[in-house]
Amino acid sequence: MFRARRYRISLVFAAIFVLLILHFSRSRDQSAVLQVPPPPVDDHKSTSPGHDAGGQVKNDKDNGDNKNPVKPPAPLGQPGQHQPPSKGPNDRPAPPIEAPGRPNTIPSQDKESGDHRPQTGAQTQSNKDEGTEEDTSSLPHWQPMPEQFPINPETLIRLPTGPPKSLPKLQVKAKDESSTEKMHRMQQLESVKSAFLHAWNGYKVSAMGHDEVYPVRGGFSDSFNGWGATLVDTLDTLWIMDLKEEFSMAVDYLKKIDFTTTKKQDIPVFETVIRYLGGMLGAYDISGHKYDVLLEKSVELANVLMGAFDTPNRMPDLYYMWKPEYATRNRRGGHSAVLAELGSLSMEFTRLAQLTKDNKYYDAISRITNALEDYQDRTKLPGLWPLNIDSSGCREIPGYQREVAAVGHPVQGSPLSHEINPTSQASPHASQFGYNAEPAHHDKADPSEPGSLKALGKRTPPPKQDCYSGLNDPISGVDKFGLGALGDSTYELLPKEYLLLGGNNDQYLNMYNKAMVQVRKHLVYQPMLKNNRDVRFLSTMTMTKKLDAAFTYEGTHLACFAGGMFAIGSKLLGLEDDLKLAGQLTDGCIWAYEATKTGIMPEAFLMVPCEKGKPCEWNDKTYYAALDPYAAKRLKSNSKRSAEPEKGNWHVVSTSESNPSAEKEETKKEIKQSTTNGPAFEKSTTNGQTEGQTSDSMGELTQEEFVTKKIHKDRLPPGMVGIPARQYLLRPEAIESVFVMFRLTGDSYWREKGWKMFQAIDKATRTDLANSAIRDVTVDEPRPSDNMQSFWTAETLKYFYLLFSDPSVMSLDEYVLNTEAHPFKRPG
């Protein structure tokens, strides 16, 4: 008989054991049910958490070793599909996992860890996901915002009215050509067109819809906001070359680009204006206004860019933080704005104002022009502007008390106050604001600045900022003046803007004329050449005081535009001598092409200047002294060179009308650091030494032996004493001036020289896919740098094509070209 009482202890333990098993087994089952895996994510959109724009993780395809061209992305408009931003927390989707190369779009992470600096080419190329389709639907989109510093409508600067003036003709009548001559020219024309199609097809196959193609390994880079820079920049070239089907296809692609969003944190205003806005407006004009979408997209982009002008003094923030979370913050112009970027926005906004009849676009650039005109006579070299300018408008107001307006209130206290708001009060101005602030697009809300809600009420010292002034010298105190890099297009566009306005605003021509007086006097020089060729180049001038200057006697590819500029200016102003100077400047660049092994001009080189007003003949002694300025000290002792060069160092010459003994040592250092002599401009050569340095084995050579070895080692053509930048970047400036000189003179010399330039460039830069910039033009077989900027198809090949076209094709009496070679229809 079973006795429960006898086994009750065992039963209790058994029951407890069963309950424990049931409990833990249910817990495990529950856990298994609750752990639901997330939906799968495509590999090409995955990235490690916490990576910001400066440290993106690439997928396996983007390892820099992809040699095969990537197929074009399938849907033409994927990058630009617009999705309206969510209107509330309930409508907001979960944060997506971002594709490689895409900046983090969460505002808090952008603000704390994102790299807000504009990416350089190298940075951009390292963050590419080659071959993946773009999806921008999850990115934030630009939205129109109330202006922080609104313009009074009554003071809006309007386009000049009235019929265009009767201006001098630019082009000469085309000469008659024989059938043989025409056949030869048509063959040349087809060769240029074939080269263009080679590059264009390579872009289509490997990078369609993206900014640039990698012409060696294939794939793409999106260094200009990913809006298809090459495609938009090339539109009018397609039309001019009678590639109408390609043009229509490109316009269809353009329809799907969304200019209200980009993966970039900021928008480079200058590059965006000349390439994108200029590209669409040029295509609209050259195609006879048949494609309305070109104007519609121009308006879309321009309205985004207008936010950059919303500053206290209306000088644009040239790297515009466009996202909605930044758009409500105060911004201002830069403390060291690049002259070319600030002064080269006029033609595109003027043409848009003409086409849309909306004066706000013209007002925006007119205020820059007015500021440049006011500043032109206040620089250290009156008539010319320094290459870097303080455009912030900020100045100290010591001990000044004022009540600061809140966000959105009309601007107060400004030299422009009568234009911005007639009720504003003038503010006293003192010395220039004296500290190195961050660039405007990095600034965070400052409770001491106008427009900040925290700034309401009166405050006493420390001094406040008044950011309503115009343009001023950069804070560094060292000013450079030149027509090459950083300054070029500001001067180039002065006569062109005059043409675009039909001669109805003399302001631009007067500013040009005033500037060129100083260029002829101070910057133009004749180099010493072995064949005594009568050419000219442009130097760069560095100043620390009004009477102290250092000149760098150089030749740069960027400055080669000046020949064409002087030619156009000579016609408008009736200056025959300037047309001669234009030819000498253009021929100087041709000489530089012919001087190298590849037949291509280096990016930059140094020369020996002749004394103005005296015969310029070759002199071996002078040339040797420039190449070996330390000969006496070197021969005396095989030791380190003296820190100071002797008189023979011709490519950098300091001049001073003041007492040299009274100069401070700091001033001398500033001049050295700001010019291209000395260590700052030295360049490594093939054997690892620095140009100008001597090895022990060369220390005891005679000057002739030393110079002979140096010329061989550095591959110096006769006349050049240094080549600090040996690359060719597919630049257009030289052929631009050759084209202008032919159209304005009809001299076949320019066509003959242009053809040799084309043959040399095409041979040295062609790849299996497209064309690439090259690293060194002084070697027999230059290495490609795997870069093809959009100006290759937008400018360089366009100018070559127009050089051999009938002069009636895009006549310069009907069109005026912006600095990116986009044709705008002249009035009349």
C-alpha positions in Angstrom: 0.0 0.0 0.0 1.3 3.4 -1.0 1.8 5.7 2.0 2.0 9.3 0.9 3.1 10.5 4.3 6.2 8.3 4.1 7.3 9.9 0.7 6.0 13.4 1.3 9.4 15.0 1.5 10.4 13.3 -1.7 7.2 14.5 -3.4 7.7 18.0 -2.3 11.2 18.1 -3.8 10.0 16.5 -7.0 7.2 19.0 -7.4 9.6 21.9 -6.9 12.0 20.4 -9.4 9.2 20.1 -12.1 8.1 23.7 -11.4 11.7 24.9 -11.9 12.0 23.1 -15.1 8.8 24.5 -16.4 9.7 28.0 -15.4 13.1 28.1 -17.1 12.1 26.3 -20.2 9.3 28.9 -20.6 11.8 31.7 -20.2 14.0 30.4 -22.9 11.1 30.0 -25.2 9.9 33.5 -24.5 13.3 34.9 -25.2 13.5 33.1 -28.5 10.2 34.6 -29.6 11.0 38.2 -28.6 14.4 38.3 -30.4 13.1 39.3 -33.8 16.0 40.0 -36.2 15.9 43.3 -38.1 15.1 43.3 -41.8 18.1 42.6 -44.0 20.0 45.6 -45.4 21.8 45.7 -48.7 25.5 45.4 -48.2 26.3 48.5 -50.3 24.3 50.7 -47.9 25.9 49.4 -44.7 28.4 51.4 -42.7 29.9 51.2 -39.3 28.0 53.2 -36.6 29.3 56.5 -35.6 31.3 57.3 -38.7 31.1 60.9 -39.8 31.6 62.6 -43.1 35.3 62.7 -42.7 35.7 59.0 -41.9 33.4 57.0 -44.1 33.9 53.3 -44.6 34.0 52.3 -48.2 32.7 49.0 -49.6 34.9 46.5 -51.2 34.4 48.0 -54.7 36.0 51.3 -53.6 39.5 50.1 -53.0 41.2 52.3 -55.5 42.2 49.2 -57.6 39.1 49.0 -59.8 40.5 48.9 -63.3 37.3 48.1 -65.1 34.8 50.8 -66.0 31.7 50.6 -64.0 28.4 50.3 -65.8 26.3 53.5 -65.8 23.6 53.7 -63.1 20.3 52.4 -64.4 17.6 54.9 -63.5 18.7 58.3 -64.7 17.1 60.3 -62.0 17.7 58.2 -58.9 20.0 60.7 -57.3 17.6 63.5 -57.5 14.2 62.1 -56.5 12.7 64.5 -54.1 10.9 63.3 -51.0 9.3 66.0 -48.9 10.6 66.2 -45.3 8.6 64.6 -42.6 6.1 67.1 -40.9 6.0 65.5 -37.5 7.4 62.8 -35.3 4.7 60.4 -36.4 5.6 60.7 -40.0 9.3 60.4 -39.6 10.8 57.0 -40.7 13.4 55.2 -38.6 16.9 56.6 -39.3 18.3 54.8 -42.3 21.6 53.0 -42.5 23.6 55.4 -44.7 25.6 54.5 -47.9 29.3 54.9 -47.8 30.4 58.4 -48.6 27.2 60.0 -47.3 27.6 62.6 -44.5 25.7 61.8 -41.4 22.4 63.7 -41.6 21.5 63.6 -37.9 21.9 67.2 -36.8 23.4 66.5 -33.4 26.1 64.3 -34.9 26.7 66.7 -37.7 27.3 69.4 -35.3 29.5 67.6 -32.9 31.5 65.2 -35.1 31.0 66.1 -38.7 33.8 67.6 -40.8 32.4 70.9 -41.9 35.3 71.9 -44.0 34.9 71.7 -47.8 36.5 68.5 -49.0 39.6 68.6 -51.1 39.9 66.5 -54.2 42.0 63.9 -52.4 39.5 63.7 -49.6 36.6 63.4 -52.0 38.2 60.7 -54.0 38.8 58.6 -51.0 35.2 58.5 -50.0 33.6 57.2 -53.1 31.3 54.2 -53.5 31.9 53.5 -57.1 29.1 51.9 -59.0 26.2 52.1 -56.5 23.0 53.8 -57.3 22.3 57.0 -55.3 19.3 57.4 -53.1 18.8 60.8 -51.6 15.3 60.4 -50.3 16.4 60.2 -46.7 18.6 63.3 -46.9 17.4 66.6 -45.6 16.2 69.1 -48.2 16.8 72.8 -48.5 13.7 74.9 -47.5 13.1 78.6 -48.1 13.6 80.5 -44.8 12.9 84.1 -43.8 16.0 86.2 -44.2 18.0 87.3 -41.2 19.0 90.5 -42.9 16.3 91.4 -45.4 16.7 94.0 -48.1 14.2 96.8 -48.2 12.3 96.3 -51.4 12.5 100.0 -52.2 16.3 99.9 -52.3 16.5 96.8 -54.5 19.2 97.3 -57.2 17.6 96.8 -60.5 18.9 95.9 -64.0 19.8 98.8 -66.2 17.0 99.8 -68.5 17.1 101.1 -72.0 18.2 99.7 -75.3 21.7 98.3 -75.6 24.5 100.7 -76.7 26.2 100.3 -80.1 29.4 98.6 -79.0 32.5 98.0 -81.2 32.6 94.7 -83.1 34.9 92.1 -81.6 35.3 89.6 -84.5 36.9 90.5 -87.7 35.4 89.3 -91.0 36.4 85.8 -91.8 38.9 85.4 -94.6 38.0 83.4 -97.7 39.5 80.0 -97.7 40.2 77.6 -100.6 38.6 74.2 -100.9 41.8 72.6 -99.8 42.1 74.9 -96.8 38.5 74.2 -95.8 39.0 70.4 -96.2 42.1 70.6 -93.9 40.2 72.7 -91.3 37.3 70.3 -91.3 39.6 67.4 -90.7 41.1 69.2 -87.7 37.5 70.0 -86.5 36.6 66.3 -86.7 39.7 65.3 -84.8 38.7 67.6 -82.0 35.1 66.3 -82.0 36.4 62.7 -82.0 38.5 63.5 -78.9 35.5 65.0 -77.2 33.4 62.0 -77.9 36.1 59.7 -76.5 36.0 61.6 -73.2 32.2 62.0 -73.2 31.5 58.4 -73.9 34.0 57.4 -71.1 32.1 59.6 -68.7 28.7 58.1 -69.8 30.0 54.5 -69.5 31.6 54.9 -66.1 30.2 57.9 -64.3 27.0 59.1 -65.9 25.1 61.4 -63.6 28.0 61.9 -61.2 30.4 64.8 -61.1 33.6 63.4 -62.6 35.0 60.2 -64.1 38.2 58.5 -63.1 39.7 58.2 -66.5 42.2 55.5 -65.7 40.6 53.0 -63.3 37.0 53.9 -64.1 34.3 54.8 -61.6 33.3 58.3 -60.4 33.9 61.0 -57.9 31.3 63.4 -56.6 33.5 66.3 -55.6 31.0 69.0 -56.6 27.9 68.0 -54.5 27.1 65.0 -56.7 24.7 66.9 -59.1 26.4 65.7 -62.2 29.0 68.4 -62.8 30.4 67.0 -66.0 27.0 66.4 -67.5 25.7 69.9 -66.7 29.0 71.6 -67.5 29.1 69.9 -70.9 25.5 70.6 -72.1 26.3 73.6 -74.4 29.4 71.8 -75.8 27.1 69.0 -77.0 24.8 71.5 -78.7 27.7 73.5 -80.3 29.2 70.2 -81.7 25.8 69.3 -83.2 25.3 66.3 -80.9 21.6 67.0 -80.5 20.6 63.5 -79.5 23.2 63.5 -76.8 22.0 66.9 -75.7 18.4 65.8 -75.4 19.5 62.7 -73.4 21.5 64.9 -71.0 18.6 67.3 -70.6 16.3 64.3 -69.7 18.9 63.4 -67.0 19.0 66.9 -65.8 15.3 66.9 -65.1 15.7 64.4 -62.3 18.6 66.2 -60.5 17.4 67.6 -57.2 19.4 70.8 -56.3 17.6 71.1 -53.0 19.7 68.3 -51.4 23.2 67.0 -51.4 25.4 64.7 -49.3 27.8 67.6 -48.7 27.6 69.7 -45.6 28.1 72.9 -47.6 27.9 74.2 -51.1 30.9 75.9 -52.7 29.2 78.9 -54.2 31.7 79.9 -56.8 32.2 76.5 -58.4 28.4 75.8 -58.2 27.6 79.1 -60.0 30.1 78.8 -62.8 29.6 75.1 -63.6 26.0 74.4 -62.8 24.2 77.6 -63.0 26.4 78.8 -65.9 26.1 75.5 -67.6 22.3 75.5 -67.6 21.9 79.1 -68.6 24.5 78.7 -71.4 22.7 75.6 -72.7 19.3 77.5 -72.5 20.7 80.4 -74.6 22.6 78.4 -77.2 19.7 76.1 -77.8 17.4 79.0 -78.6 15.3 78.8 -75.3 13.6 75.6 -76.6 14.1 73.6 -73.3 12.2 75.3 -70.5 13.6 72.9 -67.9 17.0 74.5 -68.2 15.7 77.8 -67.0 13.4 76.1 -64.4 16.4 74.2 -62.9 18.5 77.4 -63.0 15.9 79.1 -60.8 15.7 76.1 -58.5 19.4 76.2 -57.9 19.7 80.0 -57.7 17.1 80.2 -55.0 19.1 77.7 -52.9 22.2 79.8 -53.4 20.5 83.1 -52.5 20.7 82.1 -48.8 24.4 82.5 -49.0 23.9 86.3 -49.5 21.9 86.7 -46.3 24.6 88.3 -44.3 24.8 91.7 -42.5 26.8 93.3 -45.3 25.3 91.1 -48.1 28.7 89.7 -49.0 28.1 86.0 -49.6 29.2 83.1 -47.4 31.2 81.3 -50.1 30.8 77.9 -48.5 27.1 77.9 -47.7 25.8 75.7 -45.0 22.5 75.0 -46.7 20.7 72.5 -44.3 17.5 73.8 -42.6 19.1 73.4 -39.1 21.9 75.8 -40.2 19.8 78.1 -42.3 18.4 80.0 -39.4 21.8 80.8 -38.0 23.6 84.1 -38.6 26.3 83.9 -41.2 28.8 86.4 -42.7 31.4 86.6 -45.4 34.8 85.2 -44.8 37.7 86.9 -43.1 40.0 85.7 -45.9 37.7 85.3 -48.9 39.3 84.4 -52.2 39.1 87.3 -54.7 38.2 85.1 -57.7 35.4 83.4 -55.7 33.9 86.6 -54.4 34.1 88.6 -57.7 33.1 86.0 -60.2 29.4 85.5 -59.6 28.1 88.5 -61.7 27.4 87.0 -65.1 25.3 84.1 -64.1 23.0 86.0 -61.7 22.8 88.9 -64.2 21.7 86.6 -67.0 19.2 84.9 -64.7 17.7 88.3 -63.8 17.5 89.2 -67.5 15.6 85.9 -68.3 13.3 85.9 -65.3 12.8 89.6 -64.9 13.5 89.1 -61.2 15.9 91.8 -59.9 16.8 90.0 -56.7 19.5 88.1 -58.5 21.0 91.2 -60.0 20.8 93.0 -56.6 22.8 90.2 -55.0 25.8 90.6 -57.3 25.6 94.3 -57.7 26.3 94.8 -54.0 29.5 92.8 -54.4 30.4 95.0 -57.4 29.7 98.1 -55.4 31.9 96.9 -52.5 34.7 96.0 -54.9 34.5 99.4 -56.5 34.6 101.1 -53.1 37.6 99.0 -52.0 39.5 99.3 -55.3 41.1 102.7 -54.3 41.7 101.7 -50.7 44.0 98.7 -51.3 47.8 98.7 -50.8 48.1 98.8 -54.6 45.2 101.1 -55.6 43.4 99.7 -58.7 44.1 96.1 -57.9 42.5 93.9 -55.2 44.5 91.5 -53.0 44.0 87.8 -53.7 42.5 87.4 -50.2 39.9 89.8 -48.8 38.2 90.3 -45.5 34.6 90.2 -46.7 33.1 89.7 -43.2 32.5 93.5 -42.7 33.2 93.0 -39.1 34.9 95.9 -37.2 35.4 96.7 -33.6 33.3 99.2 -31.8 35.2 100.0 -28.5 33.0 100.9 -25.6 29.9 101.2 -27.9 26.6 100.3 -26.3 23.6 99.3 -28.5 20.6 97.2 -28.4 20.9 94.2 -30.7 18.1 93.1 -32.9 16.6 89.6 -32.7 16.5 87.1 -35.5 14.5 88.2 -38.5 14.5 91.9 -37.5 15.6 94.4 -40.2 19.3 95.2 -40.3 20.5 98.1 -38.3 23.7 100.2 -38.2 25.4 99.9 -41.5 27.0 101.9 -44.3 24.4 100.1 -46.5 21.6 100.9 -44.1 19.9 103.4 -46.4 19.6 100.5 -48.9 18.7 97.8 -46.6 16.3 99.6 -44.2 15.7 103.4 -44.4 14.9 103.6 -40.7 18.2 102.1 -39.5 20.7 104.2 -37.6 24.3 104.6 -38.6 26.9 102.9 -36.4 30.4 104.4 -35.7 33.2 102.5 -37.2 36.7 102.0 -35.8 39.6 99.8 -36.9 39.2 96.6 -38.7 38.0 93.7 -36.5 41.3 92.2 -35.4 41.1 88.5 -34.7 41.2 85.3 -36.8 37.7 84.0 -36.5 36.7 80.7 -38.0 35.3 80.8 -41.6 31.8 82.0 -41.8 30.3 78.6 -42.6 31.7 77.2 -39.3 30.3 79.8 -37.0 28.0 78.7 -34.3 25.4 81.0 -32.8 27.1 83.7 -30.9 25.0 85.5 -28.2 27.1 88.7 -28.9 26.2 88.9 -32.6 23.3 90.7 -34.2 20.4 88.3 -34.8 20.9 86.2 -31.7 17.9 86.1 -29.4 20.3 85.9 -26.4 21.9 89.2 -27.4 18.9 91.4 -26.6 19.7 94.2 -24.3 22.7 96.6 -23.8 26.2 95.5 -23.3 29.5 97.2 -22.6 33.1 96.3 -23.4 34.7 94.0 -24.5 34.3 95.6 -27.9 31.4 94.3 -30.1 31.4 93.4 -33.7 29.8 95.6 -36.3 29.6 93.4 -39.4 27.9 95.8 -41.8 31.0 97.3 -43.4 32.3 96.6 -46.9 35.6 94.9 -47.9 38.9 95.3 -46.2 42.5 94.1 -46.3 43.0 90.6 -44.8 44.0 90.4 -41.2 47.4 88.9 -42.0 48.8 92.2 -43.2 50.5 90.6 -46.2 48.7 91.2 -49.5 49.4 89.5 -52.8 48.3 91.0 -56.1 48.2 89.0 -59.4 46.0 87.8 -62.2 46.7 84.1 -61.8 45.4 81.7 -59.2 42.9 83.2 -56.7 42.3 86.4 -58.7 41.9 85.6 -62.4 38.2 85.5 -63.1 37.3 88.7 -61.2 39.3 90.7 -63.7 38.2 88.6 -66.7 34.5 89.2 -66.1 34.6 93.0 -65.8 34.6 93.6 -69.6 32.3 90.6 -70.1 29.7 91.8 -67.7 29.8 95.2 -69.5 29.0 93.3 -72.7 26.3 91.3 -71.1 24.6 94.5 -69.9 24.7 95.9 -73.4 27.1 98.7 -72.3 24.4 100.2 -70.0 26.6 100.1 -66.9 30.0 101.8 -67.3 30.9 100.8 -63.7 32.4 97.5 -64.9 34.5 99.0 -67.8 35.8 101.8 -65.5 36.9 99.2 -62.9 38.6 97.2 -65.6 40.4 100.1 -67.0 41.6 101.3 -63.6 42.9 97.8 -62.8 44.7 97.3 -66.1 46.7 100.5 -65.6 48.3 98.9 -62.6 48.7 95.5 -64.3 50.6 97.1 -67.2 52.8 99.2 -64.9 53.6 96.6 -62.2 52.8 93.0 -63.2 53.6 92.6 -67.0 57.2 91.7 -67.7 59.3 90.4 -70.5 61.3 87.2 -69.8 64.9 86.6 -71.1 64.7 83.9 -73.7 67.4 82.3 -75.8 65.8 83.1 -79.1 64.8 86.6 -78.0 61.2 85.9 -78.7 59.0 88.9 -77.9 56.6 87.5 -75.4 55.2 88.7 -72.0 54.2 87.1 -68.7 52.5 88.3 -65.5 54.3 88.4 -62.2 52.8 88.3 -58.7 53.4 91.2 -56.3 53.5 90.8 -52.5 53.2 93.9 -50.3 53.5 94.5 -46.6 53.6 98.3 -46.8 52.6 100.6 -49.5 56.2 101.2 -50.6 57.6 97.7 -50.0 57.1 94.9 -52.6 58.5 91.6 -53.7 57.9 90.3 -57.2 57.7 86.7 -58.2 58.5 86.4 -61.9 56.5 83.4 -62.9 54.5 81.9 -65.7 51.2 80.1 -64.7 48.7 78.3 -66.8 45.8 80.0 -64.9 47.1 83.4 -66.0 47.0 82.5 -69.7 43.4 83.8 -69.9 44.8 87.3 -69.7 45.7 87.4 -73.4 42.1 87.0 -74.4 40.9 89.5 -71.7 43.3 92.2 -73.0 42.2 91.5 -76.6 38.5 92.0 -75.7 39.3 95.1 -73.6 41.3 96.6 -76.4 38.3 96.4 -78.7 35.9 97.9 -76.2 38.3 100.7 -75.2 39.9 101.3 -78.5 43.4 100.5 -77.2 45.5 99.2 -80.0 48.6 98.7 -77.8 46.5 96.3 -75.6 45.8 94.1 -78.6 49.5 93.9 -79.2 50.0 93.1 -75.5 47.3 90.4 -75.8 49.2 88.7 -78.6 52.5 88.9 -76.6 50.8 87.3 -73.5 49.2 84.6 -75.5 52.4 83.8 -77.4 54.2 83.6 -74.1 51.9 80.7 -73.2 52.5 79.1 -76.6 56.2 79.4 -76.0 55.8 77.5 -72.7 53.9 74.7 -74.5 56.6 74.4 -77.1 59.4 74.4 -74.5 58.7 71.1 -72.9 59.3 67.5 -74.1 55.5 66.8 -74.1 54.7 70.0 -75.9 52.5 71.1 -72.9 53.0 74.0 -70.6 53.6 73.3 -66.9 51.2 74.5 -64.3 53.8 77.0 -63.0 57.4 77.9 -63.6 59.9 80.7 -62.8 61.8 82.9 -65.2 64.4 85.7 -65.4 62.9 89.2 -66.2 64.5 91.8 -68.4 64.7 95.3 -67.2 61.8 97.4 -68.5 62.5 99.9 -71.2 65.8 98.2 -72.2 66.7 95.7 -74.9 65.9 92.1 -73.8 68.7 89.8 -75.1 69.9 86.5 -73.9 72.8 86.6 -71.5 74.4 83.4 -70.2 76.0 85.1 -67.2 72.7 86.5 -66.0 71.0 83.1 -66.6 73.7 81.2 -64.7 73.5 83.7 -61.8 69.8 83.0 -61.5 70.3 79.2 -61.5 73.3 79.4 -59.2 73.0 82.4 -57.0 75.3 81.0 -54.3 78.3 80.2 -56.6 80.8 82.3 -54.7 79.9 80.9 -51.3 79.6 77.4 -52.7 83.1 77.5 -54.2 84.5 79.1 -51.1 83.2 76.4 -48.7 81.4 73.2 -49.4 79.0 73.8 -46.6 75.4 74.9 -46.2 74.2 77.8 -48.4 73.8 81.2 -47.0 70.3 82.1 -46.0 70.3 85.2 -48.2 70.7 84.9 -52.0 73.0 87.1 -54.0 72.0 89.6 -56.6 71.6 86.8 -59.2 68.3 85.5 -57.8 66.2 87.2 -60.5 62.8 85.4 -60.2 62.1 87.0 -56.9 63.1 90.7 -56.5 62.4 92.9 -53.6 62.1 96.6 -54.1 61.7 99.4 -51.6 61.7 103.2 -51.7 62.1 103.3 -47.9 65.4 102.9 -45.9 66.2 99.2 -45.9 68.0 99.5 -42.6 64.9 100.7 -41.0 62.9 97.7 -42.0 61.9 95.3 -39.2 63.1 91.8 -39.4 59.5 90.6 -39.1 58.6 92.4 -42.2 61.4 90.7 -44.1 60.2 87.3 -42.9 56.6 88.1 -44.0 57.8 88.9 -47.5 59.8 85.7 -47.7 56.9 83.6 -46.4 54.4 85.1 -48.7 56.3 84.8 -51.9 57.7 81.9 -53.9 61.3 82.2 -53.1 62.8 80.2 -50.3 61.7 77.0 -48.7 57.9 77.7 -49.1 58.2 77.3 -52.9 60.8 74.7 -53.2 59.9 71.5 -54.9 61.4 68.0 -54.7 63.1 66.8 -57.8 63.4 63.3 -59.1 66.6 62.5 -57.1 64.9 63.5 -53.8 66.8 66.8 -53.4 65.1 70.1 -53.2 65.5 72.4 -56.2 68.3 74.9 -55.5 70.0 72.7 -52.9 73.4 71.4 -53.7 74.8 68.0 -52.8 78.4 67.6 -51.6 79.3 66.2 -55.0 78.2 69.4 -56.7 79.6 71.8 -54.1 83.0 72.2 -55.8 81.8 72.4 -59.4 82.4 75.5 -61.4 79.3 77.6 -62.0 79.0 76.3 -65.6 79.3 72.7 -64.5 76.9 73.3 -61.7 74.3 74.9 -64.0 74.7 72.2 -66.6 74.0 69.5 -64.1 71.1 71.4 -62.6 69.4 72.0 -66.0 69.7 68.3 -66.7 68.6 67.1 -63.3 65.6 69.5 -63.1 64.8 69.2 -66.9 64.7 72.9 -67.3 64.0 74.4 -70.8 66.2 77.4 -71.6 64.8 80.4 -70.0 63.2 78.7 -67.0 65.0 78.7 -63.7 62.6 76.5 -61.8 59.4 74.5 -62.3 57.6 74.3 -58.9 54.5 72.7 -60.5 55.1 70.3 -63.4 51.7 68.9 -63.9 49.1 69.6 -66.6 45.5 69.5 -65.3 43.6 69.7 -68.7 43.3 73.4 -68.2 41.7 75.6 -70.9 43.2 79.1 -70.3 45.9 79.0 -73.0 43.7 77.7 -75.8 41.0 80.2 -74.7 43.3 83.1 -75.5 44.4 81.5 -78.7 40.8 81.1 -79.8 40.0 84.8 -78.8 43.1 86.0 -80.7 42.1 84.2 -83.8 38.5 85.4 -83.7 39.6 89.0 -83.1 42.4 89.2 -85.6 41.8 86.4 -88.2 45.5 85.6 -88.2 46.0 81.9 -89.2 49.1 81.9 -86.9 46.8 81.2 -83.9 45.1 78.2 -85.6 48.5 76.7 -86.5 49.8 77.0 -82.9 46.4 75.8 -81.5 46.6 72.7 -83.7 50.0 71.7 -82.3 48.8 72.3 -78.8 45.8 70.0 -79.4 47.9 67.2 -80.8 50.3 67.3 -77.9 47.6 67.4 -75.3 45.6 64.6 -76.9 48.6 62.4 -77.2 49.8 62.9 -73.6 46.5 62.7 -71.8 44.4 60.1 -73.6 43.5 56.9 -71.7 41.5 53.9 -72.8 38.5 55.4 -71.1 38.8 59.2 -71.5 41.6 61.8 -70.8 43.6 62.3 -67.6 45.6 65.1 -66.1 49.3 64.2 -66.1 51.9 64.6 -63.4 54.9 65.9 -65.2 55.1 67.6 -68.6 58.9 67.6 -68.7 59.3 63.8 -69.2 58.9 61.8 -72.4 56.1 59.6 -71.0 54.2 61.4 -68.3 52.2 59.4 -65.8 48.4 60.1 -65.5 47.0 61.3 -62.2 43.6 59.7 -62.9 41.6 62.9 -62.8 39.4 64.6 -65.5 37.7 67.7 -64.3 34.5 68.8 -66.0 36.2 71.8 -67.6 38.0 69.4 -70.0 34.7 68.8 -71.9 33.1 72.1 -70.9 36.0 74.5 -71.8 39.2 73.0 -73.2 37.8 70.9 -76.0 35.1 73.5 -76.7 37.7 76.2 -77.3 39.7 73.8 -79.6 36.5 73.0 -81.5 35.5 76.7 -81.9 39.1 77.6 -83.0 38.5 75.4 -86.1 34.8 76.1 -86.6 33.4 78.7 -88.9 33.6 82.0 -87.1 29.9 82.4 -87.3 29.5 79.5 -84.9 28.9 81.1 -81.5 30.1 84.5 -82.7 31.6 86.7 -79.9 29.4 89.6 -81.2 26.3 87.5 -80.3 27.4 85.7 -77.2 29.7 86.4 -74.2 31.3 83.5 -72.4 31.5 83.2 -68.7 34.7 82.0 -67.0 33.6 78.4 -67.6 33.1 79.0 -71.3 29.3 79.0 -71.1 27.7 81.3 -73.8 25.2 83.9 -72.7 23.2 85.7 -75.3 24.2 89.4 -75.6 21.3 91.9 -75.7 20.3 93.4 -79.0 
